[in-house]
Amino acid sequence: MIIGRGLVATAFAPDWQDDPETVIVAAGVSNSSETESAAFAREERLLDEIKGMPSIQRIVYFGSCAVGNPAERQTPYLQHKARMEARVLADPRGRVFRLPQVVGEGGNPHTLTNFLRARIESGEPFDVWARAERNLIDIRDVATLGTHVLRHPDDYPRMMPLADIRSTNMLEIVRAMESVLERQGNYRVLEQGVAFPIDTCDCERAAAACGVPLGEGYLLRLLGRYYVAASRA
């Protein structure tokens, strides 16, 4: 069973939408700038309803890699995600996949990569924090890795990141997007930001097992897959 209609729900649907014992929770609060308690409460009620279904044998929730980063400012959104992760893991049926920046077709216009594309193509100025890092992963790889882990539950922990094996400096991300779009952005570089460390040992094992080519060259291939065609249309 899939709950949700967005990128994650669509990617997991082929393998899981008809599974009556598994719930993929791909709905809820997705805006990292959210501060309204009502939005957080709705997701809590949704999880409570799911946990109350006795026929469900597995509950899959998507958390945030930023929750595990001590240098990340703990916003209301991240505090909420941490609470939801804990609620899911308190149930023995629960599994949590922590996600970084997910890249896919369309999606939220306010994602990092969509923001960068819009600013670079329009020439509108923006700032780049030179010491900041982000981690990007293809939604299709999220589904492949997540499905592999769910098919081999004894081989992986109940909570793990699905992320590229290294985070990338923001200036490098911007330059990769410029390369894909074949345009130069109008930005200034500020000496701000912090690293974004993620323990990806388990994800790296899963990637090796199912042939997902994380690591060297992954970022440029990922951006090229979703953005180069639009830039040359």
C-alpha positions in Angstrom: 0.0 0.0 0.0 1.3 3.5 -0.9 0.1 6.6 0.9 0.9 9.7 -1.1 1.1 10.9 -4.7 4.4 12.7 -5.0 7.9 11.7 -6.2 8.5 9.1 -3.6 5.1 7.5 -3.8 5.3 7.3 -7.6 8.7 5.7 -7.5 7.8 3.0 -4.9 4.3 2.2 -6.4 5.3 -0.4 -9.0 6.7 -2.7 -6.3 4.6 -1.9 -3.3 1.2 -0.5 -4.2 -0.4 -3.9 -4.2 1.3 -5.3 -1.1 -1.4 -5.6 1.6 1.1 -6.1 4.4 3.4 -3.1 3.7 2.6 0.6 4.0 4.9 3.1 2.3 4.2 6.4 4.0 5.1 8.9 1.3 2.7 11.6 2.4 2.8 14.2 5.2 4.9 17.3 5.8 7.4 17.7 2.8 8.1 21.5 3.1 11.3 21.9 5.2 10.2 25.5 5.9 7.0 24.4 7.5 6.3 25.8 11.0 2.5 25.3 11.4 1.7 22.9 14.2 -1.5 21.8 12.4 0.5 20.3 9.5 2.7 18.4 11.9 -0.3 17.2 13.8 -1.9 15.8 10.6 1.1 13.6 9.9 1.1 12.4 13.5 -2.6 11.4 13.2 -1.8 9.6 9.9 0.9 7.6 11.5 -1.3 6.7 14.5 -4.0 5.5 12.1 -1.5 3.3 10.2 -0.1 1.9 13.4 -3.6 0.9 14.4 -4.0 -1.4 11.4 -3.4 -4.9 12.7 -3.0 -6.5 9.3 0.0 -4.3 8.4 3.3 -6.1 8.9 5.7 -3.3 7.8 5.5 0.5 8.1 8.0 2.5 6.0 8.6 6.1 6.8 10.9 8.6 5.1 12.9 10.8 7.5 15.6 13.3 6.8 19.4 13.0 6.8 19.6 16.5 8.3 18.1 15.1 11.5 21.3 13.2 12.1 23.6 16.2 11.4 24.6 17.9 14.7 25.7 21.0 12.8 22.3 21.4 11.2 20.0 24.0 12.8 17.1 22.0 14.3 14.1 23.8 12.8 10.5 22.9 13.7 10.4 20.7 10.6 13.5 18.7 11.7 12.3 18.5 15.2 9.0 17.1 13.9 10.8 14.6 11.6 12.9 13.4 14.6 9.7 12.8 16.6 8.1 10.9 13.7 11.2 8.7 13.2 11.1 7.8 16.8 7.4 7.0 16.7 7.8 4.7 13.7 10.8 2.9 15.2 9.0 2.4 18.5 6.8 0.0 16.6 8.6 -3.2 15.8 7.0 -3.1 12.3 8.6 0.3 11.6 11.5 1.1 9.2 12.9 4.6 8.5 14.8 5.6 5.4 16.5 9.0 5.9 16.7 11.0 2.7 18.9 13.8 1.6 18.0 16.1 -1.4 16.0 13.9 -3.7 16.1 14.7 -7.5 13.4 13.6 -9.9 11.1 14.6 -12.8 9.2 17.8 -11.9 8.5 17.8 -8.2 8.6 20.7 -5.8 9.8 23.9 -7.6 11.5 24.9 -4.3 13.9 22.0 -4.2 17.6 22.8 -4.3 18.2 21.7 -7.9 15.0 23.3 -9.3 16.0 26.5 -7.5 19.5 26.5 -9.0 18.2 25.7 -12.5 15.7 28.6 -12.3 18.2 31.1 -11.0 21.0 30.1 -13.5 18.6 30.2 -16.5 17.0 33.5 -15.5 20.3 35.2 -14.5 18.7 36.3 -11.2 21.4 36.7 -8.6 21.8 34.3 -5.7 24.3 33.5 -2.9 26.4 30.3 -2.7 27.7 29.3 0.7 31.1 28.0 0.0 31.5 25.8 3.1 28.0 24.3 2.9 27.5 20.7 1.6 24.5 18.9 0.3 23.8 15.3 -0.7 21.8 14.6 -3.8 20.2 11.3 -4.9 18.0 10.2 -7.8 14.5 9.2 -6.8 14.8 6.2 -9.0 17.8 5.1 -7.0 15.9 5.7 -3.8 13.3 3.3 -4.9 15.8 0.7 -6.1 17.8 0.9 -2.9 14.8 1.0 -0.6 13.1 -1.9 -2.3 16.3 -4.0 -2.0 16.6 -3.2 1.7 13.0 -4.1 2.3 13.4 -7.4 0.4 16.4 -8.2 2.6 15.3 -6.9 6.1 17.8 -8.9 8.1 20.8 -7.5 6.3 20.2 -3.9 7.2 19.3 -1.7 10.2 15.7 -0.5 10.7 16.9 3.1 10.2 19.4 4.0 7.5 20.1 6.8 5.0 19.6 6.3 1.3 22.1 8.8 0.0 25.1 9.3 -2.2 28.3 8.0 -0.5 29.6 11.5 -0.2 28.1 14.9 0.3 29.1 17.7 -2.1 30.3 21.2 -1.6 27.6 23.7 -2.7 30.0 25.6 -5.1 30.7 22.2 -6.8 27.0 21.6 -7.1 26.4 25.0 -8.7 29.2 24.5 -11.1 27.9 21.1 -12.1 24.5 22.6 -12.8 26.1 25.3 -14.9 27.9 22.7 -16.9 24.7 20.7 -17.5 22.8 23.9 -18.5 25.7 25.3 -20.4 25.1 28.7 -18.8 26.9 30.7 -16.1 25.0 31.7 -13.0 24.9 35.2 -11.5 26.0 34.5 -7.9 28.3 35.6 -5.2 30.3 33.2 -3.0 30.1 33.6 0.7 32.4 31.9 3.2 29.6 30.4 5.2 28.0 27.0 5.8 29.0 23.7 7.4 29.7 20.1 6.2 26.9 17.6 5.8 28.3 14.2 7.0 26.2 11.1 6.5 27.1 7.6 7.5 26.4 5.7 4.2 28.1 2.4 5.0 24.8 0.5 4.8 23.6 2.3 1.8 26.9 1.6 0.0 26.5 -2.1 0.7 22.9 -1.9 -0.7 24.2 0.0 -3.8 26.8 -2.6 -4.5 24.2 -5.4 -4.1 21.8 -3.9 -6.6 24.1 -2.1 -9.0 23.4 1.6 -8.2 26.6 3.5 -9.2 26.9 5.9 -6.3 30.2 7.9 -5.8 32.5 9.3 -8.4 30.6 11.0 -11.3 27.2 10.4 -9.7 26.3 14.1 -9.3 27.0 15.1 -12.9 25.1 12.0 -14.3 22.2 12.8 -12.0 21.9 16.4 -13.0 22.3 15.5 -16.7 19.5 13.0 -16.5 16.9 15.6 -15.4 18.1 18.9 -16.5 20.2 18.7 -19.7 17.2 18.0 -22.0 15.2 20.9 -20.7 18.2 23.2 -21.2 18.6 22.2 -24.9 14.9 22.1 -25.8 
